[in-house]
Every structure is written in C-alpha cells, then in structure tokens.
Amino acid sequence: MSAHCMLTGAQPGFGNRISHSHRRTSRRFDPNIQRKRYWLPSEGRYVRLRLSARGIKTVDTIGVEAAVARIRARGGKV
C-alpha cells in the first residue's frame, strides 16, 4: 500500500530522527491514509478511495462527484 492520497497527492516526507547524543538517522513522515468507500450516484456504484484525513474532509466539503472528477483529472483510476 503506497502512502499517498488519491485526491490531495499527499505523500511521505523525509527527515532525520535525532537521538539524545544528536546523531542523525533518516526517518519517514507518512500521511494518515485511510481506505474509504463512497456511493457514486452518477455511475450507480460504490468507489473505494485511498485518502488522507485531509482528503476525507475535502470530499465532505466538495462532494464525492467533484472529488472523483479531480482524481480523474490528475490521471488517477477510480
């Protein structure tokens, strides 16, 4: 499961883990990715989307039809 959001494009960020002695080792900041199922009335079916928490809030605001249109405009498969 790749850690990126289908709607917002959020993906992992990278940085350093810093110990008490100030040694640096690499770490990864993953977005909060959830699998969510939405009813798509125009196609008469459910779609399963992999969204970040912010992406879920965006779908609540703009609606699932507009969200799917944005995903398809970015070249994503729904």
C-alpha positions as CSV (number, residue, x, y, z in Angstrom):
1,M,0.0,0.0,0.0
2,S,1.7,3.1,-1.2
3,A,1.3,6.0,1.2
4,H,-0.2,8.7,-1.0
5,C,-3.6,10.3,-1.2
6,M,-5.5,9.9,-4.4
7,L,-7.2,13.4,-4.0
8,T,-4.6,15.7,-2.4
9,G,-1.5,13.9,-3.6
10,A,-0.1,13.9,0.0
11,Q,2.9,11.6,0.2
12,P,5.6,10.7,2.7
13,G,8.0,13.4,3.9
14,F,11.5,12.6,4.9
15,G,13.7,13.9,7.7
16,N,16.0,13.0,10.5
17,R,15.5,11.2,13.7
18,I,17.8,13.0,16.3
19,S,18.9,11.0,19.3
20,H,19.9,12.4,22.7
21,S,23.5,12.3,21.6
22,H,22.5,14.3,18.5
23,R,23.2,11.5,16.0
24,R,21.0,11.8,12.9
25,T,19.3,8.8,11.2
26,S,16.8,9.1,8.5
27,R,13.0,8.7,9.2
28,R,9.8,9.0,7.2
29,F,6.7,11.0,8.0
30,D,3.7,9.1,6.5
31,P,0.4,10.8,5.8
32,N,-2.7,9.5,7.6
33,I,-4.0,7.3,4.7
34,Q,-7.5,5.6,5.1
35,R,-9.5,3.4,2.7
36,K,-13.0,4.8,2.4
37,R,-16.0,3.7,0.3
38,Y,-18.3,6.2,-1.2
39,W,-21.5,5.8,-3.2
40,L,-21.1,7.4,-6.6
41,P,-24.7,8.2,-7.8
42,S,-23.8,9.1,-11.4
43,E,-22.4,5.7,-12.0
44,G,-24.7,3.8,-9.7
45,R,-21.9,2.1,-7.8
46,Y,-19.5,2.3,-4.8
47,V,-16.0,3.6,-5.3
48,R,-13.2,2.8,-2.8
49,L,-10.8,5.6,-2.4
50,R,-7.5,5.8,-0.5
51,L,-7.5,9.3,1.1
52,S,-5.6,11.2,3.7
53,A,-7.6,12.6,6.6
54,R,-7.5,16.0,4.9
55,G,-8.7,14.3,1.7
56,I,-11.7,12.9,3.6
57,K,-12.6,16.4,4.8
58,T,-12.3,17.7,1.3
59,V,-14.7,15.1,0.0
60,D,-17.1,16.1,2.8
61,T,-16.9,19.7,1.6
62,I,-17.0,19.5,-2.2
63,G,-18.9,16.2,-2.6
64,V,-17.9,12.8,-4.0
65,E,-18.7,13.7,-7.6
66,A,-16.4,16.6,-7.7
67,A,-13.7,14.7,-5.8
68,V,-13.8,11.8,-8.3
69,A,-13.6,14.4,-11.1
70,R,-10.5,15.9,-9.6
71,I,-8.9,12.4,-9.1
72,R,-9.6,11.6,-12.8
73,A,-8.2,15.0,-13.9
74,R,-5.0,14.1,-12.1
75,G,-4.8,10.9,-14.1
76,G,-6.0,8.6,-11.3
77,K,-8.1,5.5,-11.8
78,V,-11.3,5.2,-9.9
